[in-house]
Amino acid sequence: MSYLFPTYARWEIEPESASGSTLTDKNGKKYLDFTSGIGVCNLGHRPNNVEEAVHKQLKQYWHVSNLFQSENQETAAKMLAEAAGLDRVFFANSGAEANEAAIKLARKATGKTKIITFKNSFHGRTFATMSATGQDKIKHGFGPMLKTFVNVSYNDIEAVNSEMGNDIAAVMIEAVQGEGGIHVGKKDFLQGVQELCKQYGTLFIIDEIQTGIGRTGKPFAFQHFDLDPDLITSAKGLGSGFPIGAVIGKEKLEPFFGQGSHGSTFGGNPVSLAAAIATMDAIFKEEFLDEVVEKSEFFFKQLRNNLNHLTIIKDIRGMGLMVGIECKLPAAPLLSELRKMGLIALPAGEKVIRLLPPLTVSKEELKYGVYIIKEILEKESLVADKQALLTK
């Protein structure tokens, strides 16, 4: 019997310890972890610099409240703002909270309520962010969603244009859709959305919860596309596993988030901030991000050279160290077989294997991960080929 609500389809693994790219379970079995805690442990498990920063803060104080001055909040906010090319920051506890805050701020700043989001998007599981999300499966059973959100097709500028008008408060978009299947935005599409926002006085919000903090080889994914958002949201990779989220916005929005307008008891927690500062200090260095780009090129080359010939592979796509392998078979059984061979990966939709290795992963680990993936997918492809022959 479990006292937990069964909200998660849990794997057969219970971790005992983890370090770098390796996770060890209670039975002593080691796994190559290409999930990074769902894009959270961008520096790998228990990076030394983050661990030291957290230990130092734990010996000082753990929590006071946001009624006190906080040098660490100012430091972390400055690092985020400068990395994003924006001006102001609000700290929350998670990506959903960050997106919720961005939605509130957009409505208040514009005086409008309607927000455009995209099919296959994912923005969180609070009521507003669930309503914003373009996936029906997470909405089942919860009754009517908020009617102020409209979902349109991704990478389709005409679909956005057909819904745009003077009543639109914001467009909220992911530069790379993560949970929805690792779909990369086209540059002309993303820039077209931005131009429509400017034309209609609409705020342009980019959800960087999964794509930010170096995951794509830049501090934030929008920077690959020459975009100028009004707001971005960040979480996952920001705290190396400690709960933190952030809304980063332009200075013009400051009057609408004044005293008493929004808050969070645990937002900007000193221990999480210590982790975030240490994380950003490592990741936002130019040489670190250059290495991510180099590893990404190596990884995609290895994947394509080893998998493109397999008949069950439909596409290999992504950006940086955020990769989707779309198969012609359901992903869940394939992921189970990968775990048996010591590789942990994720789904992204029904038929996509999602790979989010730590940004600190070695080329040798990437190569070994590809070897395991090839072993499993090659075997499954042979089975699928034989079945296809038998049914002819």
LUMMAR-998769 format. One record per residue (C-alpha): residue number from 1; residue in three letters; y, x, z. Coordinates in steps of 0.05 Angstrom, whole numbers, plus 5000, padded with zeros to 4 digits. Layout:
BEGIN
{vexvex->NUM, ropa->ALA, north->Y, east->X, up->Z}
...
END
This chain:
BEGIN
{vexvex->1, ropa->MET, north->5000, east->5000, up->5000}
{vexvex->2, ropa->SER, north->5070, east->5024, up->4984}
{vexvex->3, ropa->TYR, north->5134, east->5000, up->5018}
{vexvex->4, ropa->LEU, north->5173, east->5016, up->4955}
{vexvex->5, ropa->PHE, north->5195, east->4965, up->4904}
{vexvex->6, ropa->PRO, north->5155, east->4983, up->4841}
{vexvex->7, ropa->THR, north->5216, east->4995, up->4798}
{vexvex->8, ropa->TYR, north->5190, east->5060, up->4768}
{vexvex->9, ropa->ALA, north->5129, east->5074, up->4725}
{vexvex->10, ropa->ARG, north->5111, east->5136, up->4765}
{vexvex->11, ropa->TRP, north->5070, east->5193, up->4738}
{vexvex->12, ropa->GLU, north->5008, east->5222, up->4770}
{vexvex->13, ropa->ILE, north->5048, east->5283, up->4793}
{vexvex->14, ropa->GLU, north->5076, east->5295, up->4863}
{vexvex->15, ropa->PRO, north->5119, east->5358, up->4866}
{vexvex->16, ropa->GLU, north->5109, east->5409, up->4920}
{vexvex->17, ropa->SER, north->5161, east->5460, up->4896}
{vexvex->18, ropa->ALA, north->5202, east->5479, up->4835}
{vexvex->19, ropa->SER, north->5240, east->5540, up->4810}
{vexvex->20, ropa->GLY, north->5273, east->5553, up->4744}
{vexvex->21, ropa->SER, north->5234, east->5518, up->4688}
{vexvex->22, ropa->THR, north->5171, east->5511, up->4730}
{vexvex->23, ropa->LEU, north->5149, east->5453, up->4775}
{vexvex->24, ropa->THR, north->5087, east->5459, up->4820}
{vexvex->25, ropa->ASP, north->5051, east->5397, up->4844}
{vexvex->26, ropa->LYS, north->5015, east->5383, up->4910}
{vexvex->27, ropa->ASN, north->4949, east->5409, up->4880}
{vexvex->28, ropa->GLY, north->4980, east->5475, up->4860}
{vexvex->29, ropa->LYS, north->4982, east->5459, up->4785}
{vexvex->30, ropa->LYS, north->5043, east->5488, up->4750}
{vexvex->31, ropa->TYR, north->5081, east->5451, up->4696}
{vexvex->32, ropa->LEU, north->5134, east->5473, up->4646}
{vexvex->33, ropa->ASP, north->5189, east->5423, up->4660}
{vexvex->34, ropa->PHE, north->5224, east->5400, up->4597}
{vexvex->35, ropa->THR, north->5256, east->5341, up->4633}
{vexvex->36, ropa->SER, north->5305, east->5378, up->4678}
{vexvex->37, ropa->GLY, north->5305, east->5317, up->4724}
{vexvex->38, ropa->ILE, north->5327, east->5274, up->4663}
{vexvex->39, ropa->GLY, north->5381, east->5323, up->4642}
{vexvex->40, ropa->VAL, north->5404, east->5339, up->4713}
{vexvex->41, ropa->CYS, north->5379, east->5409, up->4729}
{vexvex->42, ropa->ASN, north->5415, east->5444, up->4673}
{vexvex->43, ropa->LEU, north->5411, east->5510, up->4709}
{vexvex->44, ropa->GLY, north->5337, east->5499, up->4724}
{vexvex->45, ropa->HIS, north->5308, east->5482, up->4792}
{vexvex->46, ropa->ARG, north->5342, east->5512, up->4853}
{vexvex->47, ropa->PRO, north->5390, east->5561, up->4818}
{vexvex->48, ropa->ASN, north->5410, east->5616, up->4867}
{vexvex->49, ropa->ASN, north->5485, east->5608, up->4860}
{vexvex->50, ropa->VAL, north->5483, east->5533, up->4872}
{vexvex->51, ropa->GLU, north->5435, east->5541, up->4931}
{vexvex->52, ropa->GLU, north->5481, east->5592, up->4963}
{vexvex->53, ropa->ALA, north->5543, east->5547, up->4953}
{vexvex->54, ropa->VAL, north->5507, east->5487, up->4983}
{vexvex->55, ropa->HIS, north->5482, east->5527, up->5044}
{vexvex->56, ropa->LYS, north->5553, east->5552, up->5057}
{vexvex->57, ropa->GLN, north->5581, east->5481, up->5055}
{vexvex->58, ropa->LEU, north->5525, east->5454, up->5099}
{vexvex->59, ropa->LYS, north->5547, east->5502, up->5153}
{vexvex->60, ropa->GLN, north->5619, east->5477, up->5149}
{vexvex->61, ropa->TYR, north->5616, east->5400, up->5144}
{vexvex->62, ropa->TRP, north->5576, east->5348, up->5106}
{vexvex->63, ropa->HIS, north->5621, east->5288, up->5103}
{vexvex->64, ropa->VAL, north->5690, east->5265, up->5128}
{vexvex->65, ropa->SER, north->5720, east->5215, up->5080}
{vexvex->66, ropa->ASN, north->5769, east->5212, up->5023}
{vexvex->67, ropa->LEU, north->5826, east->5202, up->5072}
{vexvex->68, ropa->PHE, north->5827, east->5277, up->5081}
{vexvex->69, ropa->GLN, north->5854, east->5331, up->5036}
{vexvex->70, ropa->SER, north->5800, east->5368, up->4997}
{vexvex->71, ropa->GLU, north->5809, east->5435, up->4965}
{vexvex->72, ropa->ASN, north->5740, east->5430, up->4934}
{vexvex->73, ropa->GLN, north->5757, east->5364, up->4901}
{vexvex->74, ropa->GLU, north->5819, east->5395, up->4872}
{vexvex->75, ropa->THR, north->5780, east->5456, up->4848}
{vexvex->76, ropa->ALA, north->5725, east->5415, up->4816}
{vexvex->77, ropa->ALA, north->5775, east->5367, up->4784}
{vexvex->78, ropa->LYS, north->5814, east->5425, up->4754}
{vexvex->79, ropa->MET, north->5750, east->5455, up->4725}
{vexvex->80, ropa->LEU, north->5729, east->5389, up->4694}
{vexvex->81, ropa->ALA, north->5798, east->5371, up->4667}
{vexvex->82, ropa->GLU, north->5808, east->5440, up->4636}
{vexvex->83, ropa->ALA, north->5737, east->5440, up->4605}
{vexvex->84, ropa->ALA, north->5749, east->5371, up->4575}
{vexvex->85, ropa->GLY, north->5821, east->5381, up->4555}
{vexvex->86, ropa->LEU, north->5843, east->5322, up->4598}
{vexvex->87, ropa->ASP, north->5885, east->5313, up->4660}
{vexvex->88, ropa->ARG, north->5859, east->5270, up->4718}
{vexvex->89, ropa->VAL, north->5792, east->5261, up->4753}
{vexvex->90, ropa->PHE, north->5760, east->5209, up->4798}
{vexvex->91, ropa->PHE, north->5695, east->5227, up->4833}
{vexvex->92, ropa->ALA, north->5637, east->5179, up->4842}
{vexvex->93, ropa->ASN, north->5563, east->5186, up->4861}
{vexvex->94, ropa->SER, north->5528, east->5174, up->4794}
{vexvex->95, ropa->GLY, north->5535, east->5162, up->4720}
{vexvex->96, ropa->ALA, north->5532, east->5086, up->4728}
{vexvex->97, ropa->GLU, north->5589, east->5089, up->4779}
{vexvex->98, ropa->ALA, north->5630, east->5134, up->4734}
{vexvex->99, ropa->ASN, north->5621, east->5086, up->4676}
{vexvex->100, ropa->GLU, north->5637, east->5027, up->4721}
{vexvex->101, ropa->ALA, north->5702, east->5061, up->4742}
{vexvex->102, ropa->ALA, north->5720, east->5076, up->4669}
{vexvex->103, ropa->ILE, north->5709, east->5003, up->4651}
{vexvex->104, ropa->LYS, north->5754, east->4980, up->4708}
{vexvex->105, ropa->LEU, north->5808, east->5030, up->4690}
{vexvex->106, ropa->ALA, north->5807, east->5011, up->4616}
{vexvex->107, ropa->ARG, north->5815, east->4937, up->4633}
{vexvex->108, ropa->LYS, north->5871, east->4950, up->4682}
{vexvex->109, ropa->ALA, north->5908, east->4999, up->4638}
{vexvex->110, ropa->THR, north->5906, east->4955, up->4575}
{vexvex->111, ropa->GLY, north->5909, east->4886, up->4607}
{vexvex->112, ropa->LYS, north->5851, east->4867, up->4561}
{vexvex->113, ropa->THR, north->5779, east->4852, up->4577}
{vexvex->114, ropa->LYS, north->5736, east->4859, up->4515}
{vexvex->115, ropa->ILE, north->5698, east->4925, up->4505}
{vexvex->116, ropa->ILE, north->5657, east->4947, up->4445}
{vexvex->117, ropa->THR, north->5593, east->4986, up->4458}
{vexvex->118, ropa->PHE, north->5533, east->5002, up->4414}
{vexvex->119, ropa->LYS, north->5462, east->4980, up->4401}
{vexvex->120, ropa->ASN, north->5411, east->5027, up->4434}
{vexvex->121, ropa->SER, north->5464, east->5054, up->4480}
{vexvex->122, ropa->PHE, north->5453, east->5064, up->4554}
{vexvex->123, ropa->HIS, north->5509, east->5064, up->4605}
{vexvex->124, ropa->GLY, north->5476, east->5046, up->4671}
{vexvex->125, ropa->ARG, north->5444, east->4991, up->4713}
{vexvex->126, ropa->THR, north->5502, east->4961, up->4752}
{vexvex->127, ropa->PHE, north->5520, east->4892, up->4726}
{vexvex->128, ropa->ALA, north->5578, east->4916, up->4683}
{vexvex->129, ropa->THR, north->5543, east->4978, up->4657}
{vexvex->130, ropa->MET, north->5479, east->4938, up->4644}
{vexvex->131, ropa->SER, north->5521, east->4888, up->4604}
{vexvex->132, ropa->ALA, north->5552, east->4946, up->4566}
{vexvex->133, ropa->THR, north->5484, east->4975, up->4549}
{vexvex->134, ropa->GLY, north->5457, east->4958, up->4480}
{vexvex->135, ropa->GLN, north->5384, east->4951, up->4501}
{vexvex->136, ropa->ASP, north->5356, east->4882, up->4517}
{vexvex->137, ropa->LYS, north->5296, east->4909, up->4556}
{vexvex->138, ropa->ILE, north->5339, east->4928, up->4616}
{vexvex->139, ropa->LYS, north->5373, east->4860, up->4618}
{vexvex->140, ropa->HIS, north->5311, east->4815, up->4621}
{vexvex->141, ropa->GLY, north->5309, east->4768, up->4681}
{vexvex->142, ropa->PHE, north->5379, east->4780, up->4706}
{vexvex->143, ropa->GLY, north->5412, east->4719, up->4675}
{vexvex->144, ropa->PRO, north->5473, east->4718, up->4630}
{vexvex->145, ropa->MET, north->5508, east->4784, up->4620}
{vexvex->146, ropa->LEU, north->5583, east->4794, up->4623}
{vexvex->147, ropa->LYS, north->5611, east->4764, up->4559}
{vexvex->148, ropa->THR, north->5667, east->4815, up->4553}
{vexvex->149, ropa->PHE, north->5619, east->4866, up->4520}
{vexvex->150, ropa->VAL, north->5599, east->4865, up->4448}
{vexvex->151, ropa->ASN, north->5545, east->4911, up->4419}
{vexvex->152, ropa->VAL, north->5550, east->4935, up->4347}
{vexvex->153, ropa->SER, north->5509, east->4982, up->4304}
{vexvex->154, ropa->TYR, north->5515, east->5056, up->4317}
{vexvex->155, ropa->ASN, north->5539, east->5102, up->4261}
{vexvex->156, ropa->ASP, north->5566, east->5040, up->4224}
{vexvex->157, ropa->ILE, north->5642, east->5041, up->4221}
{vexvex->158, ropa->GLU, north->5645, east->4974, up->4186}
{vexvex->159, ropa->ALA, north->5608, east->4942, up->4244}
{vexvex->160, ropa->VAL, north->5662, east->4969, up->4291}
{vexvex->161, ropa->ASN, north->5718, east->4949, up->4245}
{vexvex->162, ropa->SER, north->5692, east->4878, up->4241}
{vexvex->163, ropa->GLU, north->5699, east->4870, up->4317}
{vexvex->164, ropa->MET, north->5764, east->4909, up->4327}
{vexvex->165, ropa->GLY, north->5828, east->4872, up->4343}
{vexvex->166, ropa->ASN, north->5887, east->4870, up->4390}
{vexvex->167, ropa->ASP, north->5842, east->4840, up->4444}
{vexvex->168, ropa->ILE, north->5798, east->4902, up->4451}
{vexvex->169, ropa->ALA, north->5809, east->4941, up->4515}
{vexvex->170, ropa->ALA, north->5762, east->4999, up->4498}
{vexvex->171, ropa->VAL, north->5706, east->5026, up->4456}
{vexvex->172, ropa->MET, north->5653, east->5061, up->4498}
{vexvex->173, ropa->ILE, north->5606, east->5107, up->4460}
{vexvex->174, ropa->GLU, north->5557, east->5164, up->4468}
{vexvex->175, ropa->ALA, north->5567, east->5223, up->4420}
{vexvex->176, ropa->VAL, north->5492, east->5230, up->4423}
{vexvex->177, ropa->GLN, north->5452, east->5169, up->4445}
{vexvex->178, ropa->GLY, north->5402, east->5195, up->4497}
{vexvex->179, ropa->GLU, north->5360, east->5138, up->4526}
{vexvex->180, ropa->GLY, north->5364, east->5101, up->4460}
{vexvex->181, ropa->GLY, north->5326, east->5154, up->4421}
{vexvex->182, ropa->ILE, north->5368, east->5218, up->4412}
{vexvex->183, ropa->HIS, north->5412, east->5192, up->4357}
{vexvex->184, ropa->VAL, north->5469, east->5240, up->4338}
{vexvex->185, ropa->GLY, north->5535, east->5209, up->4319}
{vexvex->186, ropa->LYS, north->5562, east->5225, up->4250}
{vexvex->187, ropa->LYS, north->5628, east->5261, up->4252}
{vexvex->188, ropa->ASP, north->5663, east->5214, up->4203}
{vexvex->189, ropa->PHE, north->5638, east->5154, up->4242}
{vexvex->190, ropa->LEU, north->5661, east->5180, up->4310}
{vexvex->191, ropa->GLN, north->5729, east->5200, up->4282}
{vexvex->192, ropa->GLY, north->5734, east->5133, up->4248}
{vexvex->193, ropa->VAL, north->5722, east->5098, up->4314}
{vexvex->194, ropa->GLN, north->5777, east->5141, up->4345}
{vexvex->195, ropa->GLU, north->5826, east->5122, up->4289}
{vexvex->196, ropa->LEU, north->5811, east->5048, up->4299}
{vexvex->197, ropa->CYS, north->5825, east->5056, up->4373}
{vexvex->198, ropa->LYS, north->5892, east->5088, up->4359}
{vexvex->199, ropa->GLN, north->5909, east->5034, up->4308}
{vexvex->200, ropa->TYR, north->5896, east->4977, up->4357}
{vexvex->201, ropa->GLY, north->5920, east->5009, up->4422}
{vexvex->202, ropa->THR, north->5848, east->5011, up->4447}
{vexvex->203, ropa->LEU, north->5822, east->5063, up->4496}
{vexvex->204, ropa->PHE, north->5770, east->5111, up->4469}
{vexvex->205, ropa->ILE, north->5716, east->5124, up->4523}
{vexvex->206, ropa->ILE, north->5660, east->5174, up->4512}
{vexvex->207, ropa->ASP, north->5600, east->5170, up->4558}
{vexvex->208, ropa->GLU, north->5580, east->5243, up->4571}
{vexvex->209, ropa->ILE, north->5532, east->5228, up->4628}
{vexvex->210, ropa->GLN, north->5472, east->5260, up->4593}
{vexvex->211, ropa->THR, north->5506, east->5301, up->4539}
{vexvex->212, ropa->GLY, north->5558, east->5337, up->4583}
{vexvex->213, ropa->ILE, north->5559, east->5401, up->4624}
{vexvex->214, ropa->GLY, north->5533, east->5446, up->4569}
{vexvex->215, ropa->ARG, north->5473, east->5405, up->4546}
{vexvex->216, ropa->THR, north->5494, east->5408, up->4472}
{vexvex->217, ropa->GLY, north->5523, east->5479, up->4473}
{vexvex->218, ropa->LYS, north->5594, east->5459, up->4490}
{vexvex->219, ropa->PRO, north->5622, east->5435, up->4557}
{vexvex->220, ropa->PHE, north->5620, east->5364, up->4528}
{vexvex->221, ropa->ALA, north->5587, east->5337, up->4465}
{vexvex->222, ropa->PHE, north->5651, east->5304, up->4438}
{vexvex->223, ropa->GLN, north->5679, east->5374, up->4427}
{vexvex->224, ropa->HIS, north->5631, east->5384, up->4368}
{vexvex->225, ropa->PHE, north->5667, east->5328, up->4331}
{vexvex->226, ropa->ASP, north->5742, east->5344, up->4340}
{vexvex->227, ropa->LEU, north->5753, east->5282, up->4381}
{vexvex->228, ropa->ASP, north->5809, east->5265, up->4430}
{vexvex->229, ropa->PRO, north->5783, east->5213, up->4479}
{vexvex->230, ropa->ASP, north->5825, east->5177, up->4530}
{vexvex->231, ropa->LEU, north->5768, east->5177, up->4581}
{vexvex->232, ropa->ILE, north->5701, east->5212, up->4588}
{vexvex->233, ropa->THR, north->5648, east->5203, up->4641}
{vexvex->234, ropa->SER, north->5603, east->5256, up->4670}
{vexvex->235, ropa->ALA, north->5546, east->5259, up->4720}
{vexvex->236, ropa->LYS, north->5473, east->5284, up->4712}
{vexvex->237, ropa->GLY, north->5483, east->5359, up->4699}
{vexvex->238, ropa->LEU, north->5546, east->5363, up->4740}
{vexvex->239, ropa->GLY, north->5514, east->5374, up->4808}
{vexvex->240, ropa->SER, north->5448, east->5409, up->4792}
{vexvex->241, ropa->GLY, north->5411, east->5353, up->4828}
{vexvex->242, ropa->PHE, north->5462, east->5333, up->4880}
{vexvex->243, ropa->PRO, north->5491, east->5263, up->4870}
{vexvex->244, ropa->ILE, north->5559, east->5265, up->4836}
{vexvex->245, ropa->GLY, north->5594, east->5230, up->4778}
{vexvex->246, ropa->ALA, north->5664, east->5235, up->4750}
{vexvex->247, ropa->VAL, north->5714, east->5199, up->4706}
{vexvex->248, ropa->ILE, north->5760, east->5247, up->4669}
{vexvex->249, ropa->GLY, north->5821, east->5217, up->4635}
{vexvex->250, ropa->LYS, north->5890, east->5227, up->4606}
{vexvex->251, ropa->GLU, north->5952, east->5232, up->4649}
{vexvex->252, ropa->LYS, north->5979, east->5167, up->4619}
{vexvex->253, ropa->LEU, north->5925, east->5129, up->4657}
{vexvex->254, ropa->GLU, north->5946, east->5155, up->4726}
{vexvex->255, ropa->PRO, north->5992, east->5096, up->4744}
{vexvex->256, ropa->PHE, north->5933, east->5047, up->4737}
{vexvex->257, ropa->PHE, north->5888, east->5083, up->4787}
{vexvex->258, ropa->GLY, north->5937, east->5089, up->4845}
{vexvex->259, ropa->GLN, north->5924, east->5082, up->4919}
{vexvex->260, ropa->GLY, north->5876, east->5025, up->4937}
{vexvex->261, ropa->SER, north->5858, east->5010, up->4864}
{vexvex->262, ropa->HIS, north->5789, east->5041, up->4867}
{vexvex->263, ropa->GLY, north->5746, east->5080, up->4916}
{vexvex->264, ropa->SER, north->5679, east->5107, up->4937}
{vexvex->265, ropa->THR, north->5656, east->5124, up->5008}
{vexvex->266, ropa->PHE, north->5611, east->5181, up->4985}
{vexvex->267, ropa->GLY, north->5647, east->5199, up->4920}
{vexvex->268, ropa->GLY, north->5668, east->5272, up->4920}
{vexvex->269, ropa->ASN, north->5621, east->5289, up->4977}
{vexvex->270, ropa->PRO, north->5634, east->5361, up->4999}
{vexvex->271, ropa->VAL, north->5561, east->5384, up->4991}
{vexvex->272, ropa->SER, north->5557, east->5354, up->4921}
{vexvex->273, ropa->LEU, north->5624, east->5385, up->4903}
{vexvex->274, ropa->ALA, north->5600, east->5454, up->4926}
{vexvex->275, ropa->ALA, north->5540, east->5446, up->4879}
{vexvex->276, ropa->ALA, north->5585, east->5421, up->4822}
{vexvex->277, ropa->ILE, north->5634, east->5479, up->4828}
{vexvex->278, ropa->ALA, north->5577, east->5530, up->4827}
{vexvex->279, ropa->THR, north->5544, east->5494, up->4769}
{vexvex->280, ropa->MET, north->5607, east->5492, up->4727}
{vexvex->281, ropa->ASP, north->5624, east->5564, up->4744}
{vexvex->282, ropa->ALA, north->5559, east->5585, up->4711}
{vexvex->283, ropa->ILE, north->5556, east->5537, up->4652}
{vexvex->284, ropa->PHE, north->5628, east->5536, up->4628}
{vexvex->285, ropa->LYS, north->5627, east->5610, up->4612}
{vexvex->286, ropa->GLU, north->5631, east->5624, up->4537}
{vexvex->287, ropa->GLU, north->5573, east->5672, up->4537}
{vexvex->288, ropa->PHE, north->5528, east->5621, up->4572}
{vexvex->289, ropa->LEU, north->5544, east->5567, up->4521}
{vexvex->290, ropa->ASP, north->5533, east->5616, up->4464}
{vexvex->291, ropa->GLU, north->5463, east->5628, up->4491}
{vexvex->292, ropa->VAL, north->5450, east->5553, up->4493}
{vexvex->293, ropa->VAL, north->5469, east->5548, up->4419}
{vexvex->294, ropa->GLU, north->5423, east->5607, up->4403}
{vexvex->295, ropa->LYS, north->5365, east->5577, up->4442}
{vexvex->296, ropa->SER, north->5377, east->5510, up->4408}
{vexvex->297, ropa->GLU, north->5372, east->5541, up->4339}
{vexvex->298, ropa->PHE, north->5309, east->5578, up->4359}
{vexvex->299, ropa->PHE, north->5278, east->5515, up->4389}
{vexvex->300, ropa->PHE, north->5292, east->5470, up->4329}
{vexvex->301, ropa->LYS, north->5264, east->5523, up->4282}
{vexvex->302, ropa->GLN, north->5201, east->5529, up->4324}
{vexvex->303, ropa->LEU, north->5192, east->5454, up->4327}
{vexvex->304, ropa->ARG, north->5202, east->5442, up->4253}
{vexvex->305, ropa->ASN, north->5159, east->5501, up->4231}
{vexvex->306, ropa->ASN, north->5102, east->5478, up->4275}
{vexvex->307, ropa->LEU, north->5107, east->5402, up->4271}
{vexvex->308, ropa->ASN, north->5138, east->5381, up->4205}
{vexvex->309, ropa->HIS, north->5071, east->5381, up->4169}
{vexvex->310, ropa->LEU, north->5040, east->5331, up->4217}
{vexvex->311, ropa->THR, north->5033, east->5261, up->4188}
{vexvex->312, ropa->ILE, north->5050, east->5227, up->4255}
{vexvex->313, ropa->ILE, north->5119, east->5260, up->4258}
{vexvex->314, ropa->LYS, north->5175, east->5218, up->4230}
{vexvex->315, ropa->ASP, north->5236, east->5259, up->4251}
{vexvex->316, ropa->ILE, north->5259, east->5317, up->4295}
{vexvex->317, ropa->ARG, north->5331, east->5310, up->4315}
{vexvex->318, ropa->GLY, north->5383, east->5325, up->4368}
{vexvex->319, ropa->MET, north->5437, east->5373, up->4389}
{vexvex->320, ropa->GLY, north->5436, east->5434, up->4434}
{vexvex->321, ropa->LEU, north->5377, east->5429, up->4482}
{vexvex->322, ropa->MET, north->5374, east->5354, up->4475}
{vexvex->323, ropa->VAL, north->5317, east->5340, up->4427}
{vexvex->324, ropa->GLY, north->5280, east->5278, up->4402}
{vexvex->325, ropa->ILE, north->5213, east->5280, up->4365}
{vexvex->326, ropa->GLU, north->5204, east->5212, up->4334}
{vexvex->327, ropa->CYS, north->5130, east->5195, up->4323}
{vexvex->328, ropa->LYS, north->5094, east->5140, up->4286}
{vexvex->329, ropa->LEU, north->5054, east->5127, up->4349}
{vexvex->330, ropa->PRO, north->5076, east->5104, up->4418}
{vexvex->331, ropa->ALA, north->5103, east->5162, up->4459}
{vexvex->332, ropa->ALA, north->5073, east->5144, up->4527}
{vexvex->333, ropa->PRO, north->5000, east->5165, up->4513}
{vexvex->334, ropa->LEU, north->5026, east->5229, up->4480}
{vexvex->335, ropa->LEU, north->5068, east->5246, up->4541}
{vexvex->336, ropa->SER, north->5007, east->5236, up->4586}
{vexvex->337, ropa->GLU, north->4967, east->5286, up->4544}
{vexvex->338, ropa->LEU, north->5024, east->5335, up->4547}
{vexvex->339, ropa->ARG, north->5025, east->5331, up->4623}
{vexvex->340, ropa->LYS, north->4950, east->5345, up->4625}
{vexvex->341, ropa->MET, north->4965, east->5410, up->4587}
{vexvex->342, ropa->GLY, north->5022, east->5428, up->4634}
{vexvex->343, ropa->LEU, north->5084, east->5405, up->4598}
{vexvex->344, ropa->ILE, north->5129, east->5350, up->4625}
{vexvex->345, ropa->ALA, north->5172, east->5312, up->4575}
{vexvex->346, ropa->LEU, north->5205, east->5244, up->4571}
{vexvex->347, ropa->PRO, north->5206, east->5182, up->4527}
{vexvex->348, ropa->ALA, north->5269, east->5157, up->4493}
{vexvex->349, ropa->GLY, north->5252, east->5090, up->4466}
{vexvex->350, ropa->GLU, north->5180, east->5070, up->4448}
{vexvex->351, ropa->LYS, north->5163, east->5126, up->4399}
{vexvex->352, ropa->VAL, north->5208, east->5185, up->4415}
{vexvex->353, ropa->ILE, north->5188, east->5245, up->4456}
{vexvex->354, ropa->ARG, north->5251, east->5270, up->4490}
{vexvex->355, ropa->LEU, north->5258, east->5344, up->4508}
{vexvex->356, ropa->LEU, north->5311, east->5366, up->4557}
{vexvex->357, ropa->PRO, north->5293, east->5436, up->4579}
{vexvex->358, ropa->PRO, north->5338, east->5473, up->4628}
{vexvex->359, ropa->LEU, north->5395, east->5509, up->4594}
{vexvex->360, ropa->THR, north->5368, east->5572, up->4628}
{vexvex->361, ropa->VAL, north->5300, east->5565, up->4594}
{vexvex->362, ropa->SER, north->5274, east->5628, up->4561}
{vexvex->363, ropa->LYS, north->5254, east->5633, up->4488}
{vexvex->364, ropa->GLU, north->5183, east->5650, up->4512}
{vexvex->365, ropa->GLU, north->5181, east->5584, up->4551}
{vexvex->366, ropa->LEU, north->5208, east->5546, up->4491}
{vexvex->367, ropa->LYS, north->5156, east->5577, up->4447}
{vexvex->368, ropa->TYR, north->5100, east->5560, up->4496}
{vexvex->369, ropa->GLY, north->5126, east->5488, up->4501}
{vexvex->370, ropa->VAL, north->5123, east->5482, up->4426}
{vexvex->371, ropa->TYR, north->5052, east->5509, up->4427}
{vexvex->372, ropa->ILE, north->5030, east->5454, up->4476}
{vexvex->373, ropa->ILE, north->5066, east->5400, up->4436}
{vexvex->374, ropa->LYS, north->5033, east->5424, up->4372}
{vexvex->375, ropa->GLU, north->4964, east->5424, up->4404}
{vexvex->376, ropa->ILE, north->4970, east->5352, up->4426}
{vexvex->377, ropa->LEU, north->5006, east->5324, up->4365}
{vexvex->378, ropa->GLU, north->4960, east->5361, up->4317}
{vexvex->379, ropa->LYS, north->4899, east->5330, up->4350}
{vexvex->380, ropa->GLU, north->4931, east->5260, up->4349}
{vexvex->381, ropa->SER, north->4952, east->5269, up->4277}
{vexvex->382, ropa->LEU, north->4881, east->5285, up->4256}
{vexvex->383, ropa->VAL, north->4856, east->5223, up->4291}
{vexvex->384, ropa->ALA, north->4909, east->5181, up->4257}
{vexvex->385, ropa->ASP, north->4892, east->5212, up->4189}
{vexvex->386, ropa->LYS, north->4818, east->5196, up->4198}
{vexvex->387, ropa->GLN, north->4833, east->5124, up->4218}
{vexvex->388, ropa->ALA, north->4878, east->5116, up->4158}
{vexvex->389, ropa->LEU, north->4822, east->5141, up->4112}
{vexvex->390, ropa->LEU, north->4771, east->5093, up->4143}
{vexvex->391, ropa->THR, north->4816, east->5033, up->4133}
{vexvex->392, ropa->LYS, north->4828, east->5047, up->4059}
END
